[in-house]
């Protein structure tokens, strides 16, 4: 008579232990760290003609990604990549994949991080590839906004947000060509972003939603400087994926 009772108790105990041990495991899985990173590629150098952009894993001879005919003012959507080292090479558009690249750079991708690799022309220097760390997190109920100054015609640009009057609304006051500003926290809303240089001005209404991250790019357009709004993150530490509305912009 005692054996069935003992076996029943053992079964209940084992089930209880399995449930107890399973709870932390399930909770940990819900908060598992990202196993991939993100990278987007662009041509933000007015001195660089359209290029074919190649992304190679370190040590590989075959590219993981090829973006053809990337014109000035264009930035790709984010691409999901595994953590590790990569080489970015830009060749004149339409040239052979074995031809000499005009620009090269190496980037190390960390899991859960995102990056922009773009051709930029610094004041008084030749165009170069620059790897820029992108933010995926924001202060509570805020957006983050930064500025990439990619205009070669305007050597010094003030970039202002209408979210605050006067100097308080200046995200950057003296942005030289090829510079990247720090992120500035801005409250949600639809604001007018304006870029003012020595001989030109541009403005663009931008709607900011809480927990999003934006990069405003100042470029040379067909009728003067222009502003391109890029979205770096859409909340919860995730970059936007695909689509011209979140990944591309510029004169092309």
C-alpha positions in Angstrom: 0.0 0.0 0.0 2.9 2.4 0.7 4.7 1.9 -2.6 2.1 3.6 -4.9 1.9 6.5 -2.5 5.7 6.9 -2.4 5.9 6.7 -6.2 3.1 9.3 -6.5 4.9 11.6 -4.2 8.2 11.2 -6.1 6.4 12.0 -9.3 4.9 15.2 -7.9 8.2 16.2 -6.4 10.0 15.7 -9.8 7.4 17.6 -11.6 7.6 20.5 -9.1 11.4 20.6 -9.4 11.2 20.6 -13.2 8.7 23.5 -13.0 10.8 25.4 -10.5 14.0 25.0 -12.5 12.2 25.8 -15.7 11.0 29.2 -14.6 14.4 31.0 -14.5 15.4 29.4 -17.8 12.3 30.6 -19.6 12.7 34.1 -18.1 16.4 34.2 -19.2 15.3 33.3 -22.7 12.9 36.2 -22.8 15.8 38.6 -22.2 18.5 36.8 -24.3 21.1 39.2 -25.7 21.0 39.8 -29.4 23.2 37.4 -31.4 23.5 39.7 -34.5 24.5 43.2 -35.3 23.4 45.7 -38.0 25.3 47.7 -40.6 24.3 50.2 -43.3 26.4 51.5 -46.1 26.4 54.9 -47.8 28.0 57.4 -50.1 28.0 60.8 -48.4 31.0 62.3 -50.2 30.2 64.8 -52.9 33.7 64.2 -54.3 33.0 60.5 -54.8 31.2 59.4 -58.0 28.7 56.6 -57.8 30.2 53.4 -56.5 29.5 49.7 -56.1 29.9 48.8 -52.4 31.2 45.4 -51.3 31.0 44.0 -47.8 33.4 41.1 -47.1 33.7 39.0 -43.9 37.3 39.3 -42.7 39.6 37.0 -44.7 37.0 36.1 -47.3 37.4 36.7 -51.0 33.7 36.5 -51.8 31.5 39.4 -50.7 28.6 38.8 -48.4 26.8 41.9 -49.8 27.1 44.0 -52.9 25.2 47.3 -53.4 25.5 48.6 -57.0 25.6 52.2 -58.2 25.4 53.9 -54.8 25.3 57.6 -55.6 26.2 60.6 -53.4 23.5 61.2 -50.9 22.4 57.6 -50.6 22.4 55.4 -47.5 21.3 51.8 -47.5 18.8 50.1 -45.2 20.3 48.3 -42.3 21.7 44.8 -43.1 21.7 42.0 -40.4 25.2 40.6 -40.0 26.9 38.3 -37.6 29.3 39.7 -35.0 32.9 39.8 -36.2 35.3 41.6 -38.5 34.3 42.9 -42.0 36.0 44.8 -44.8 34.1 47.5 -46.8 35.3 48.3 -50.3 34.0 50.8 -52.8 34.7 50.5 -56.5 33.6 52.8 -59.3 30.1 51.9 -60.4 30.1 49.2 -63.0 33.7 48.2 -62.6 35.0 44.6 -62.2 34.7 43.0 -58.7 38.5 42.4 -59.0 39.3 46.0 -59.8 41.2 48.3 -57.3 38.8 49.9 -54.8 38.8 53.6 -54.4 38.0 53.5 -50.7 38.3 50.7 -48.1 37.8 50.4 -44.4 37.5 47.7 -41.8 34.8 47.5 -39.2 34.2 45.2 -36.2 30.6 44.4 -35.6 29.5 43.6 -32.0 26.3 41.7 -31.3 23.4 44.1 -30.5 25.2 47.1 -32.0 24.6 49.0 -35.2 26.9 50.9 -37.5 26.9 53.3 -40.5 29.9 53.0 -42.8 29.9 55.9 -45.4 32.2 57.8 -47.7 32.7 61.3 -46.3 34.8 64.2 -47.4 36.5 66.1 -44.6 37.4 69.7 -45.0 40.8 70.0 -46.8 41.1 66.2 -47.0 40.5 63.5 -49.6 37.3 61.4 -49.3 37.6 58.5 -46.8 35.4 55.7 -45.5 34.2 56.4 -41.9 32.7 53.9 -39.5 30.1 55.6 -37.2 28.6 54.0 -34.1 24.8 54.3 -34.2 22.7 54.5 -31.0 19.8 52.1 -30.4 18.6 53.4 -27.0 17.1 56.7 -25.9 16.2 58.5 -22.7 12.6 57.8 -21.4 10.0 59.6 -23.6 12.7 61.2 -25.7 14.1 60.9 -29.2 17.8 61.3 -30.1 18.9 63.3 -33.1 22.4 63.9 -34.5 23.8 65.6 -37.6 26.1 64.3 -40.3 27.4 67.3 -42.3 28.0 66.0 -45.8 27.9 69.2 -47.8 31.1 70.3 -49.5 29.7 73.6 -50.6 28.9 74.7 -47.0 32.0 74.5 -45.0 30.4 75.5 -41.7 26.7 74.7 -40.9 24.5 75.5 -38.0 21.8 72.9 -37.5 18.7 74.0 -35.5 15.6 72.2 -34.2 12.4 74.3 -33.6 11.8 72.4 -30.4 13.6 75.2 -28.6 14.3 78.8 -29.4 17.7 80.4 -30.0 20.9 78.6 -29.2 19.0 76.1 -27.0 17.6 74.5 -30.2 21.0 74.2 -31.9 22.0 70.5 -32.2 25.3 71.7 -33.6 26.4 75.3 -34.2 29.6 74.9 -36.2 29.5 71.6 -38.2 32.4 71.3 -40.7 32.3 69.1 -43.8 32.5 65.4 -42.9 31.7 65.9 -39.2 29.3 63.9 -37.1 27.7 65.5 -34.1 26.8 63.9 -30.8 23.1 62.8 -30.3 20.9 65.4 -28.7 17.8 64.4 -26.7 14.6 66.0 -28.1 11.0 65.6 -26.9 8.5 63.9 -29.3 6.7 66.1 -31.8 6.8 67.4 -35.3 9.7 69.9 -35.5 11.3 71.9 -38.2 15.0 71.0 -38.7 17.0 73.8 -40.4 20.5 73.8 -41.7 22.2 77.2 -42.3 25.5 77.7 -44.0 27.5 80.7 -45.2 25.7 80.7 -48.5 22.6 78.4 -48.2 19.8 77.2 -46.0 17.5 74.2 -45.9 14.6 73.1 -43.7 12.7 69.9 -43.2 9.7 69.0 -41.0 10.6 65.8 -39.0 8.2 63.9 -36.8 9.9 62.4 -33.7 8.2 59.6 -31.8 9.4 58.7 -28.3 12.2 56.0 -28.2 13.3 56.6 -31.8 16.8 57.7 -33.0 17.4 59.9 -36.0 20.3 61.1 -38.1 19.9 64.2 -40.1 22.2 64.4 -43.1 23.1 67.7 -44.7 24.0 67.2 -48.4 24.4 69.3 -51.6 21.3 69.1 -53.7 20.6 70.3 -57.2 19.3 73.6 -56.0 21.3 74.1 -52.8 21.8 72.2 -49.6 19.2 69.6 -48.5 18.4 67.7 -45.3 17.9 63.9 -45.3 16.2 62.3 -42.3 17.5 58.8 -41.5 16.0 56.6 -38.8 18.6 54.8 -36.7 16.3 53.0 -34.2 12.5 52.5 -33.9 12.3 51.6 -30.2 13.2 48.6 -28.0 16.8 48.7 -29.3 15.9 47.7 -32.9 17.0 49.4 -36.1 14.4 49.8 -38.8 14.6 47.2 -41.6 14.1 47.6 -45.3 12.1 50.2 -47.2 13.0 53.5 -48.7 11.1 55.4 -45.9 13.6 54.1 -43.3 16.8 53.4 -45.1 17.3 55.6 -48.1 17.5 59.3 -48.7 19.3 61.9 -50.7 19.6 63.2 -54.2 19.6 59.8 -55.9 
